[in-house]
Amino acid sequence: MTDKSTFFIRLKEIRKKMKLTQAQAAEICGVRQETWSRYEKGTLSPGMDVLAAIAAAGGDVNYILTGEYSFIKTFSMTLSGEQVDAITATLSEREAKLLDNYRHIADEEDKRTVERTALMAARPTSKESESKTKVKRAG
């Protein structure tokens, strides 16, 4: 269940992250600015149509509702005879902030440094490798 007090704080956070004024957010969602203001104050709850409009405009409704950021990895595949274009996975707040920081690195060399560091951190240590080898031999 969503904590109402943080729900309205997160709604405002997402609006600001989208670089929208209250009036612009209200227009996108098809409501008056006064109504949007009441959403952010917590005196009125937005309906599904408003949340759908936020999502369509690129806002992270999962974060608004749960406090967990979403990450969408887009690719095409056929699933049960239907074409699927996107799969959504949830990121923790820490992971989302790390990804957001990476995306805002302007210098390409700095990005490559972060990428190399992440690859090195993801490599198993020699003790982890030995442990996996012992498990394979035992099985």
C-alpha positions in Angstrom: 0.0 0.0 0.0 1.3 3.5 -0.9 2.0 6.0 1.9 -0.2 8.9 0.9 2.2 11.6 2.2 5.1 10.3 0.2 2.9 9.7 -2.9 2.2 13.4 -3.3 5.8 14.3 -2.7 6.9 11.8 -5.4 4.2 13.2 -7.8 5.8 16.6 -7.4 9.3 15.1 -7.8 8.4 13.5 -11.1 6.8 16.7 -12.4 10.0 18.6 -11.6 12.2 15.9 -13.1 10.1 16.2 -16.3 10.9 20.0 -16.1 7.2 20.9 -16.0 5.3 23.7 -14.2 2.1 22.8 -12.5 0.2 24.4 -15.3 2.0 22.4 -17.9 1.5 19.1 -16.0 -2.2 20.0 -15.6 -2.5 20.6 -19.3 -0.8 17.3 -20.2 -3.2 15.5 -17.9 -6.3 17.3 -19.0 -7.1 19.0 -15.6 -7.0 22.5 -14.3 -3.9 23.9 -12.6 -5.9 24.3 -9.4 -6.6 20.6 -9.5 -3.0 19.7 -10.1 -2.0 21.9 -7.1 -4.5 19.9 -4.9 -2.8 16.7 -6.1 0.6 17.9 -4.9 -0.9 19.2 -1.6 -2.4 15.8 -1.0 -6.0 17.1 -0.7 -7.1 15.3 -3.9 -5.9 12.0 -5.5 -5.3 11.8 -9.2 -7.2 9.1 -11.1 -5.9 6.5 -13.4 -6.5 8.7 -16.4 -4.1 11.3 -14.9 -1.5 8.7 -14.1 -1.8 7.3 -17.6 -1.2 10.8 -19.1 1.9 11.2 -16.9 3.2 7.8 -18.1 2.5 8.8 -21.8 4.5 12.0 -21.3 7.5 10.0 -20.0 6.9 10.2 -16.2 7.7 7.3 -14.0 4.4 6.3 -12.6 5.9 3.3 -10.9 8.1 5.6 -8.8 5.1 7.8 -8.0 3.1 4.7 -6.8 5.8 2.6 -5.1 8.9 4.7 -4.6 10.9 2.4 -6.9 12.2 3.7 -10.2 11.5 1.9 -13.4 14.0 1.1 -16.1 12.7 0.2 -19.6 14.9 -1.9 -21.8 13.5 -1.9 -25.3 13.9 -4.8 -27.6 11.6 -6.9 -29.9 10.7 -10.5 -29.4 7.7 -12.8 -30.1 5.9 -14.0 -27.0 2.9 -16.3 -27.4 2.5 -15.3 -31.0 2.5 -11.5 -30.2 5.2 -9.0 -30.9 6.6 -7.5 -27.6 8.5 -4.2 -27.9 9.4 -3.4 -24.3 10.1 -5.1 -21.0 10.1 -3.2 -17.7 12.3 -4.0 -14.8 12.4 -2.2 -11.5 15.5 -0.5 -10.2 16.1 0.4 -6.6 16.5 4.1 -5.8 20.3 3.7 -5.5 20.5 2.0 -8.9 18.3 4.6 -10.6 20.4 7.4 -9.2 23.6 5.7 -10.4 22.1 5.2 -13.9 20.9 8.8 -13.9 24.3 10.1 -12.9 26.0 8.0 -15.6 23.6 9.3 -18.3 24.5 12.9 -17.4 28.2 12.4 -17.8 29.1 14.7 -20.7 32.7 13.6 -21.3 33.0 10.3 -23.2 36.3 9.4 -21.6 34.7 9.8 -18.2 31.9 7.5 -19.3 34.4 4.9 -20.5 36.2 5.1 -17.1 32.9 4.4 -15.3 32.2 1.5 -17.7 35.6 -0.1 -17.1 35.2 0.3 -13.4 31.8 -1.4 -13.5 33.2 -4.3 -15.5 36.1 -4.8 -13.1 33.7 -4.7 -10.1 31.5 -7.3 -11.8 34.3 -9.8 -12.3 34.3 -12.6 -9.8 37.2 -12.7 -7.3 39.5 -15.7 -7.3 37.7 -17.1 -4.2 34.3 -16.8 -5.9 35.7 -18.6 -9.0 37.2 -21.4 -6.8 33.8 -21.8 -5.0 31.9 -22.1 -8.2 34.4 -24.6 -9.6 34.1 -26.8 -6.4 30.3 -26.7 -6.7 30.5 -27.9 -10.3 32.9 -30.7 -9.5 30.7 -31.9 -6.5 27.6 -32.0 -8.7 
